[in-house]
């Protein structure tokens, strides 16, 4: 995978201010991430076309827990989460890179 994928938990009220209202532009954390241009950030407050409950995600990724701050996802975890949410993981990455194996 050509980039880092970060899973970050944000309270729904703040996620709404970021994505819907666009009145919040920065999410501060105590620990700095290694996110750079081109990386993917998956927000755990997820607004997928087909939302997935945490229990359903845990059936597919039994060890998955929403992070208190953040954690990096491997390619398989990212692909599983995106597919369960009704998203195409490859559509979010530069087409020159192969995401699915």
C-alpha positions as CSV (number, residue, x, y, z in Angstrom):
1,X,0.0,0.0,0.0
2,X,1.6,3.3,-1.0
3,X,0.3,5.4,1.9
4,X,-0.4,5.2,5.6
5,X,-4.0,4.6,6.7
6,X,-4.9,6.1,10.1
7,X,-8.0,5.1,12.1
8,X,-9.0,7.9,14.4
9,X,-11.9,8.2,16.8
10,X,-13.8,11.5,16.9
11,X,-17.0,12.1,18.9
12,X,-20.0,12.3,16.5
13,X,-20.7,15.9,17.4
14,X,-17.2,17.0,16.4
15,X,-17.2,14.8,13.3
16,X,-20.4,16.5,12.3
17,X,-18.7,19.9,12.7
18,X,-15.8,18.8,10.5
19,X,-17.7,17.0,7.7
20,X,-21.2,18.5,7.6
21,X,-21.2,22.0,9.1
22,X,-17.5,22.6,8.2
23,X,-17.2,24.8,11.3
24,X,-14.3,22.8,12.7
25,X,-11.0,22.6,10.7
26,X,-8.6,21.0,13.2
27,X,-8.7,17.9,15.4
28,X,-6.0,18.1,18.1
29,X,-4.4,15.1,19.7
30,X,-1.9,14.7,22.5
31,X,0.2,12.4,20.5
32,X,1.4,13.5,17.0
33,X,0.6,11.3,14.0
34,X,2.9,10.6,11.0
35,X,0.1,11.7,8.6
36,X,1.4,13.4,5.4
37,X,-0.1,14.4,2.1
38,X,-1.6,11.4,0.3
39,X,-2.3,9.4,3.5
40,X,-5.8,8.2,4.2
41,X,-7.6,9.0,7.5
42,X,-10.6,6.8,8.4
43,X,-12.7,8.5,11.1
44,X,-14.5,6.3,13.5
45,X,-17.8,8.1,13.6
46,X,-18.2,6.6,10.1
47,X,-20.9,8.1,7.6
48,X,-20.9,5.3,5.0
49,X,-23.7,4.8,2.5
50,X,-24.3,1.5,4.4
51,X,-23.3,2.1,8.0
52,X,-21.8,-0.8,9.9
53,X,-22.3,-1.3,13.6
54,X,-19.2,-2.0,15.7
55,X,-20.5,-5.5,16.5
56,X,-20.6,-6.3,12.8
57,X,-17.1,-5.0,12.2
58,X,-15.9,-7.1,15.1
59,X,-17.3,-10.2,13.5
60,X,-15.0,-9.6,10.6
61,X,-12.1,-8.2,12.5
62,X,-12.5,-9.7,16.0
63,X,-9.6,-7.8,17.6
64,X,-10.7,-4.4,16.3
65,X,-11.4,-1.8,19.0
66,X,-12.0,1.9,18.3
67,X,-8.8,3.6,19.4
68,X,-8.9,6.2,22.2
69,X,-6.6,8.4,20.1
70,X,-5.6,6.7,16.8
71,X,-4.0,3.7,15.3
72,X,-2.6,2.7,11.9
73,X,-4.5,0.1,9.8
74,X,-2.9,-2.5,7.6
75,X,-4.1,-3.0,4.1
76,X,-6.4,-5.9,5.0
77,X,-8.1,-4.0,7.9
78,X,-8.6,-1.0,5.7
79,X,-10.1,-3.0,2.8
80,X,-12.5,-4.9,5.2
81,X,-13.7,-1.7,6.8
82,X,-14.3,0.1,3.5
83,X,-16.1,-2.9,1.9
84,X,-18.4,-3.3,5.0
85,X,-19.2,0.4,4.7
86,X,-20.2,0.0,1.0
87,X,-17.1,1.9,-0.2
88,X,-14.6,0.8,-2.8
89,X,-11.2,1.1,-1.2
90,X,-9.4,1.4,-4.6
91,X,-11.4,4.5,-5.5
92,X,-9.8,6.4,-2.6
93,X,-6.3,5.8,-3.7
94,X,-4.3,7.1,-6.7
95,X,-5.1,4.7,-9.6
96,X,-1.5,4.0,-10.4
97,X,-1.2,2.1,-7.1
98,X,-2.7,-1.4,-6.5
99,X,-4.7,-1.6,-3.3
100,X,-6.5,-4.9,-3.6
101,X,-4.5,-8.1,-4.0
